[in-house]
Amino acid sequence: MEQIDDMAFAKTGPGTIGGRYLRRFWQPVYRGSDLASGQAVPIAIMGERFTLYRGETGTPHVIGFRCAHRGTQLSTGWVEGDDLRCLYHGWKYDRSGQCIEQPGEDAAFAAKVRIASYPAREYLGLIFVYFGGGEPPELPRYHEFEQPGVLDVYPPEVWPCNFFNRIDNASDAAHLSFAHRESREAINNVRLLPEVSAEETDYGVVTYMTPPGKPTLSLHFHMPNINMFFQAEAKLRDPSSDDGYVGRLLFRVPIDDDSCVSFPIDHVPITGSAGEAYLARRRKVEEEQRNPERDPVTLAESVLASQLRLADIKNGDPANLKTLTSVEDYVAQVAQGSPFDRQERMGRMDVGVILIRKIWLRELRALAEGAPLKDWIHSTLNEALPV
């Protein structure tokens, strides 16, 4: 039987048990609004490279990274209808990866050449791809995010850390009081450490937090790599805002074992002119963050290099606290380094983190043994508790 070590969940390259498991699920690879019709781009997911392109019909497709002829990068070529023509010698592939045209070659040659292709679907503003073998499962639906209101699909966040650093953090109750100390102080939302518990659910894990004298709150983890929670996010962006609670869905996808991309989606239950005003504020924040001086990653790297303090960011930009919370998370998670190079001493505050890892390892052992895997049900949550 294949040996499963304690960090097997953090290794997702081709042939790894963690990679085999993660490839059994649909994974987001791109923000839909960033891919124009007729555009092709290279993508890297789980230690492999692929070609994503949107046909002139508007439908996204994913095929292999290289042309079968001489191995050049296919994304540099031309989209023609729903097909892709290689830049180097003009070989043309359809959406299934079948070569259908080879200028100058015998007509029968093309039928003998085929590269890999992968099912792609567009949902909630993201392009999802199934990289596993055989018939893909049904694409999970998140009905909470299909309700009337604003669906805010953020630019993807590429960070130089393992994807499990990000999964662990969103289920970590204790970090809210310390990693986000500066941002919470700025909105008078400092919290005492809560009592914490966690339990397995049909979709993954729910972690409960009960701050002293306050209602119990919840953090939801959907297997295999999705965090969901509800928070007063609008208050973090604008303390005077009355937009209420925001539902947040975060897909944590490994690029390789040392870097990952996160796809955040917010659902805000406001419509009409209020919704338009909300999106206008969000676009303003995004535009500000394109400035290198306000880019969260640039700021966080300056903090890690002791060239800047978190308090400097708070004082310099008190209205844009979303930038500060992103910097706080980046500093904490990227500074952890690789899961393979550090030693950890878990305590009772880490029950959510511990349970998620145990479930992942249980499923990996079952996969290695050929035993049945749990069928995760991404059902609508009956109660959305704010964090």
C-alpha positions, 0 to 999 in steps of 0.5 A: 500500500502507498505510504501516506505521510502526515503532510501528504495533503500539501503535495499536489503535483502529478502522481502524488496521492494529494494531487490525485485526490484534488484532481477528482474535484472541479478547480477554478483556474481563471476569473471569467472577466479577465479572459476575452473572446478569442484570447488564449493564456497559459495556466499553471495548476498543481505542478502542471501547465495547460492552455486556457482559451475562450472560443469566439463563441464565448465558451472557455476550453482547456487543452495541453500546454504544448503543440504535439509537433515541436513542443512550442507553447500553444497559448501564443497562437490564434483562436479560430472559432472554438479551435486553436492554431499553433503559432510555430507551424500552424497546426490546429486543434479543436476543443477536444485536443484533436489535431484537425489541420497540419499545413503542408502535411498529408491529410491523414496525418492530423487524425493520428495526433491528439493532445490532452483536453479537459472539461471547462465550465463557467460559474459565479464569474470563474472558469472551472476545470476538471483535471481528473480522469473519466467522466467529471462529477457534477459541478457543485453549486453554491446557492447562497451566492446565486441569490439577489444582490451583488456578486463581487468576484475579486482579482485572483491572489497569487501568494508564494506559499502552499495552498494549505497555509491559506486553508488552515488560516481561514479555519483558525479562530485564534488568529483573528485576535492577533494577526488582525489586531491592527485592522480590528482596532481601527474599527473598534472591533477588538475581540477576546479569544473565543471558545472553539469547537469543530465538527465534520459535516456533509460538506466538510468542517464547521468551526464554532467560535464563542467569544465571551458574552457573545453569540456563537459564530461559524467558519465553514470549510468545504472539501477539498479546498474551499473556505466559506464564511460570513462577515461584516466585510463592508465595515472593514472597507468603510466603517460608515457603511450600512451594507450589512454582512457579506458572504465570502467564498474562497477557493484555494488552488495550488499552483505548485507546492510552494505557491497558490492562487486564491479566488475570492467571491463576495455576495452582498445582499443589496440591489439597485442603486445601493448595489451599484454604489457598493461595486463603485467603491470596490472598483475604486479599492481595486484601482488603488491596489494596482498602484505599487505603493498600495498593492497588498503583496508589495506592502506585505513584503515590505513588512516582512523585510522590516521596512514597514510596520502594519501600524504604518499602513493603518495610519496611512490609509484608515478608510481602506482597511481591506488592504490592511487585512490582506497584508496582515494575512499575507504576512502571517501565512507567507512567513510560515514557510513551507509545511515540509520545513517547519515543526508545529505544536498544535493546541486546543485553539487549533481544533478546526485546523486539526480536524480538516487535516485529519479528514484529508489524511483519512480520504487520502488513505482510503484513496491509496487503499482503493476504499470508498471515499466520502461523497461530499454534499455542497448543500445550502447552509441553513443558517449563515452566521456572521464572523 
